[in-house]
């Protein structure tokens, strides 16, 4: 199943006896694992972390009977495949034993672990959920929940900035929230720049705005690449995302005659930033949007294919080409 289906089961508190979580977003695998264990109200939980897994102990734990009706919870966090025969046995035990529950969380390449899903069949009162990379709206929702747990006062824009700072890696962004909470004040973008970026580094978001404004970006580009925080592909993807945001503003304004960033993006933006996106979006026509996205897609393909050894110079030439399209 997908994330939305799992969330429905969680709201209904109607989970199967055995569950397998996997995918490309380790943070969501961990987060929803914790949610499932809370729903199960684990009283007697045996947890194996990675190399600690022992099939005999796991089987014995799930098979034991309780005089007081307590639940036997088995939780396994792994980066490796578990033999199908062992998984089948553990799932079968949970199906037969009313008090037993089994949660498997896999933090590895999903291509190597997807085959474990066959053990978690619905007919055995089991299921699995696959997690993809969170989109911006999902990421902001998860980060907001973590901030709320920490009683951290931080705006949606600052959360967005923090997320982009860490290359859209949820786990890293969440770790920073706990550090920021010790400040005991409302967190702004400037706090993140000072405490997380480092004063001498270039903000990728500001760099992209300058790129679209057709400013001289060569010095900023050199500083950005020297910092080493962003790969060439990530920079291209970030520009693609920004151009798509501009197109969304452009389309919304054409349709409604005004703009509402929450309706357009799914989250609020400070008015100066929303006004900037609206102005930049309306300065571009449909042909230019198409040419920009086509050029970025070609650049991404070329870099991934390895056609250029000097990826940094190729990226710079692509960005200058983009600015040429903007002037056309």
C-alpha positions as CSV (number, residue, x, y, z in Angstrom):
1,X,0.0,0.0,0.0
2,X,0.9,3.6,-0.3
3,X,1.3,6.2,2.5
4,X,-2.2,7.5,2.2
5,X,-3.7,4.1,2.7
6,X,-1.5,3.5,5.8
7,X,-2.6,6.9,7.2
8,X,-6.2,5.8,6.8
9,X,-5.5,2.6,8.7
10,X,-3.7,4.5,11.5
11,X,-6.7,6.9,11.9
12,X,-9.0,4.0,12.2
13,X,-6.5,2.1,14.4
14,X,-7.2,-0.9,12.2
15,X,-3.7,-2.3,11.5
16,X,-2.9,-5.9,10.5
17,X,-0.9,-8.1,12.8
18,X,2.3,-7.9,10.8
19,X,3.6,-4.9,8.9
20,X,6.6,-4.2,6.7
21,X,7.8,-0.6,6.0
22,X,10.4,0.2,3.4
23,X,11.2,2.7,0.6
24,X,13.6,5.5,-0.2
25,X,12.7,7.8,2.7
26,X,14.2,6.4,5.8
27,X,12.7,9.1,8.0
28,X,9.2,8.1,7.1
29,X,10.0,4.4,7.6
30,X,11.2,5.3,11.2
31,X,8.4,7.8,11.9
32,X,5.5,5.5,10.9
33,X,7.1,2.6,12.6
34,X,6.9,4.5,15.9
35,X,3.3,5.4,15.2
36,X,2.4,1.8,14.6
37,X,4.1,0.7,17.8
38,X,2.2,3.3,19.8
39,X,-1.1,2.1,18.4
40,X,-0.2,-1.5,19.3
41,X,0.5,-0.2,22.8
42,X,3.5,-2.5,23.1
43,X,3.8,-4.0,26.6
44,X,6.4,-6.7,25.9
45,X,8.5,-5.6,22.9
46,X,11.6,-7.3,21.6
47,X,13.6,-5.0,19.3
48,X,16.4,-6.1,17.1
49,X,18.7,-3.4,15.6
50,X,20.4,-4.3,12.3
51,X,23.1,-7.0,13.0
52,X,21.5,-8.1,16.3
53,X,18.6,-10.0,14.6
54,X,18.3,-13.6,15.8
55,X,15.6,-15.7,14.3
56,X,15.4,-18.2,17.2
57,X,14.9,-15.5,19.7
58,X,12.4,-13.7,17.5
59,X,10.3,-16.9,17.0
60,X,10.4,-17.7,20.7
61,X,9.3,-14.2,21.7
62,X,6.3,-14.3,19.3
63,X,5.3,-17.8,20.3
64,X,5.1,-17.3,24.0
65,X,1.8,-17.2,25.7
66,X,0.9,-14.6,28.4
67,X,-1.2,-15.4,31.4
68,X,-2.3,-11.8,31.5
69,X,-3.1,-11.3,27.9
70,X,-0.1,-9.0,27.2
71,X,0.9,-8.3,23.6
72,X,4.1,-9.8,22.3
73,X,5.6,-7.3,20.0
74,X,8.6,-8.0,17.7
75,X,10.3,-5.0,16.0
76,X,13.1,-5.5,13.6
77,X,15.2,-2.7,12.1
78,X,17.4,-4.0,9.3
79,X,19.5,-3.0,6.3
80,X,19.6,-6.5,4.9
81,X,17.2,-9.1,3.5
82,X,15.8,-11.6,5.9
83,X,15.3,-15.1,4.5
84,X,11.8,-15.6,3.2
85,X,11.3,-18.8,5.1
86,X,12.0,-17.0,8.4
87,X,9.7,-14.1,7.5
88,X,6.9,-16.5,6.6
89,X,7.3,-18.2,9.9
90,X,7.2,-15.0,12.0
91,X,4.1,-13.7,10.1
92,X,2.4,-17.1,10.4
93,X,2.9,-17.1,14.2
94,X,1.3,-13.6,14.5
95,X,-1.6,-14.8,12.4
96,X,-2.3,-17.7,14.7
97,X,-1.3,-16.1,18.1
98,X,-3.9,-13.4,19.1
99,X,-1.4,-11.5,21.2
100,X,1.5,-11.3,18.8
101,X,2.5,-8.5,16.4
102,X,5.4,-8.1,14.1
103,X,6.9,-4.9,12.7
104,X,9.7,-5.0,10.1
105,X,11.5,-1.7,9.1
106,X,14.0,-1.8,6.3
107,X,16.6,1.0,5.9
108,X,18.2,0.0,2.6
109,X,18.0,0.2,-1.2
110,X,14.4,-0.8,-1.9
111,X,15.5,-2.7,-5.0
112,X,17.2,-5.2,-2.7
113,X,14.4,-5.4,-0.2
114,X,11.2,-5.3,-2.2
115,X,11.1,-9.1,-2.5
116,X,10.4,-9.3,1.2
117,X,6.9,-7.9,0.6
118,X,5.7,-11.4,-0.6
119,X,5.8,-12.6,3.0
120,X,3.3,-9.9,4.1
121,X,0.2,-11.1,2.4
122,X,-3.2,-9.7,3.3
123,X,-4.6,-13.2,3.7
124,X,-2.2,-13.7,6.6
125,X,-3.4,-10.5,8.3
126,X,-0.3,-8.7,7.2
127,X,0.6,-5.9,4.8
128,X,3.4,-3.5,3.8
129,X,3.8,0.2,2.9
130,X,6.4,1.7,0.5
131,X,7.6,5.2,1.0
132,X,8.7,7.5,-1.7
133,X,10.6,10.8,-1.4
134,X,8.3,13.2,0.4
135,X,7.0,16.0,-1.7
136,X,7.4,19.5,-0.3
137,X,3.9,19.6,1.3
138,X,4.4,16.2,3.0
139,X,7.9,17.2,4.2
140,X,6.5,20.4,5.7
141,X,3.8,18.5,7.4
142,X,6.2,16.0,9.0
143,X,8.6,18.8,10.0
144,X,5.8,20.8,11.6
145,X,4.8,17.7,13.6
146,X,8.3,17.3,14.9
147,X,8.6,21.0,15.7
148,X,5.3,20.8,17.7
149,X,6.7,17.9,19.7
150,X,9.7,20.0,20.6
151,X,7.6,23.1,21.4
152,X,9.7,24.8,18.8
153,X,8.3,28.1,17.4
154,X,9.3,28.1,13.8
155,X,7.5,29.5,10.7
156,X,6.6,27.4,7.7
157,X,9.0,29.4,5.6
158,X,11.9,28.8,8.0
159,X,11.1,25.0,7.9
160,X,11.1,25.1,4.1
161,X,14.5,26.9,4.2
162,X,15.9,24.3,6.7
163,X,14.7,21.4,4.5
164,X,16.3,22.8,1.4
165,X,19.5,23.6,3.3
166,X,19.8,19.8,3.9
167,X,19.2,18.8,0.3
168,X,15.6,17.8,1.1
169,X,16.9,15.1,3.5
170,X,14.2,14.8,6.1
171,X,16.3,13.0,8.7
172,X,19.0,15.7,8.7
173,X,16.4,18.5,8.9
174,X,14.6,16.8,11.9
175,X,18.0,16.5,13.7
176,X,18.5,20.2,13.3
177,X,15.1,21.0,14.9
178,X,16.2,19.6,18.3
179,X,19.3,21.8,18.1
180,X,17.3,24.9,17.3
181,X,14.9,24.2,20.1
182,X,17.5,25.1,22.7
183,X,17.3,28.8,21.5
184,X,13.9,29.1,23.1
185,X,12.7,31.8,20.6
186,X,10.9,31.9,17.3
187,X,13.3,30.6,14.6
188,X,13.7,32.7,11.5
189,X,15.6,32.1,8.2
190,X,18.4,34.2,9.6
191,X,18.9,31.9,12.5
192,X,19.2,28.9,10.2
193,X,21.7,30.8,8.0
194,X,23.8,31.7,11.0
195,X,23.7,28.4,12.9
196,X,23.5,25.8,10.1
197,X,24.7,27.3,6.8
198,X,27.7,29.2,8.0
199,X,28.1,32.9,7.3
200,X,30.3,32.6,4.3
201,X,28.2,30.3,2.3
202,X,25.8,31.0,-0.5
203,X,22.1,30.3,0.0
204,X,20.9,28.1,-2.9
205,X,17.5,29.7,-2.8
206,X,18.9,33.2,-3.1
207,X,21.2,32.0,-5.9
208,X,18.3,30.7,-7.9
209,X,16.4,34.0,-7.5
210,X,19.5,35.9,-8.8
211,X,19.7,33.4,-11.7
212,X,16.2,34.1,-12.7
213,X,16.7,37.9,-12.2
214,X,19.5,37.6,-14.8
215,X,22.2,38.9,-12.3
216,X,25.8,38.0,-12.6
217,X,26.0,34.6,-10.8
218,X,29.6,33.5,-11.6
219,X,31.1,34.5,-8.3
220,X,28.1,33.1,-6.3
221,X,28.3,29.9,-8.3
222,X,32.0,29.4,-7.4
223,X,31.3,30.0,-3.7
224,X,28.4,27.6,-3.9
225,X,30.4,24.8,-5.4
226,X,33.4,25.3,-3.1
227,X,31.1,24.9,-0.1
228,X,30.3,21.4,-1.4
229,X,26.8,21.2,0.1
230,X,25.0,20.6,-3.1
231,X,25.7,18.3,-6.1
232,X,25.3,19.4,-9.7
233,X,22.2,17.3,-10.0
234,X,20.6,18.7,-6.8
235,X,21.2,22.3,-8.1
236,X,19.5,21.4,-11.4
237,X,16.6,19.8,-9.6
238,X,16.2,22.8,-7.3
239,X,16.1,25.1,-10.2
240,X,13.5,22.9,-11.9
241,X,11.4,23.0,-8.8
242,X,11.6,26.8,-8.6
243,X,10.7,27.2,-12.3
244,X,7.7,24.9,-11.7
245,X,6.7,27.1,-8.8
246,X,7.0,30.2,-11.0
247,X,4.8,28.5,-13.6
248,X,2.3,27.7,-10.9
249,X,2.2,31.4,-9.9
250,X,1.9,32.4,-13.6
251,X,-1.0,30.0,-14.2
252,X,-2.9,30.9,-11.0
253,X,-2.6,34.6,-11.7
254,X,-3.7,34.2,-15.3
255,X,-6.8,32.2,-14.1
256,X,-7.7,34.2,-11.0
257,X,-6.2,37.7,-11.5
258,X,-4.3,37.5,-8.1
259,X,-2.2,35.1,-6.2
260,X,-2.5,33.0,-3.0
261,X,0.7,31.2,-2.2
262,X,-1.0,28.7,0.1
263,X,-3.4,27.7,-2.7
264,X,-0.5,27.6,-5.2
265,X,2.2,25.8,-3.2
266,X,0.3,24.2,-0.4
267,X,2.0,26.2,2.3
268,X,2.2,30.0,3.1
269,X,5.1,32.2,2.1
270,X,6.2,35.5,3.5
271,X,4.6,38.2,1.3
272,X,7.9,39.6,-0.1
273,X,8.9,36.1,-1.3
274,X,5.4,35.5,-2.7
275,X,5.4,38.8,-4.5
276,X,8.9,38.0,-6.0
277,X,7.7,34.7,-7.3
278,X,4.6,36.3,-8.8
279,X,6.6,39.0,-10.5
280,X,9.2,36.5,-11.9
281,X,6.5,34.1,-13.0
282,X,4.5,36.8,-14.9
283,X,7.7,38.0,-16.6
284,X,7.9,34.6,-18.4
285,X,5.8,33.3,-21.2
286,X,4.8,29.7,-21.9
287,X,7.5,29.2,-24.6
288,X,10.2,30.4,-22.1
289,X,9.0,28.0,-19.4
290,X,9.1,25.2,-21.9
291,X,12.6,26.1,-23.0
292,X,13.9,26.4,-19.5
293,X,12.6,23.1,-18.3
294,X,13.8,21.4,-21.5
295,X,17.3,22.8,-21.1
296,X,17.4,21.7,-17.4
297,X,16.1,18.2,-18.2
298,X,18.8,17.8,-20.9
299,X,21.5,19.0,-18.5
300,X,20.3,16.5,-15.8
301,X,20.4,13.7,-18.4
302,X,23.9,14.7,-19.7
303,X,25.4,14.8,-16.2
304,X,23.9,11.5,-15.1
305,X,25.1,9.9,-18.3
306,X,28.6,11.1,-17.5
307,X,29.1,12.7,-20.9
308,X,31.2,15.5,-19.3
309,X,34.0,14.9,-16.9
310,X,34.0,18.6,-15.7
311,X,30.5,18.7,-14.4
312,X,31.0,22.0,-12.6
313,X,31.9,23.9,-15.8
314,X,29.2,22.2,-17.8
315,X,26.6,23.2,-15.1
316,X,27.8,26.8,-15.2
317,X,27.6,26.9,-19.0
318,X,24.0,25.5,-18.7
319,X,23.1,28.2,-16.2
320,X,24.4,30.9,-18.4
321,X,22.4,29.4,-21.3
322,X,19.3,29.6,-19.1
323,X,19.9,33.3,-18.5
324,X,20.3,33.7,-22.3
325,X,16.8,32.1,-22.7
326,X,15.4,34.5,-20.1
327,X,16.7,37.5,-22.2
328,X,15.2,36.1,-25.4
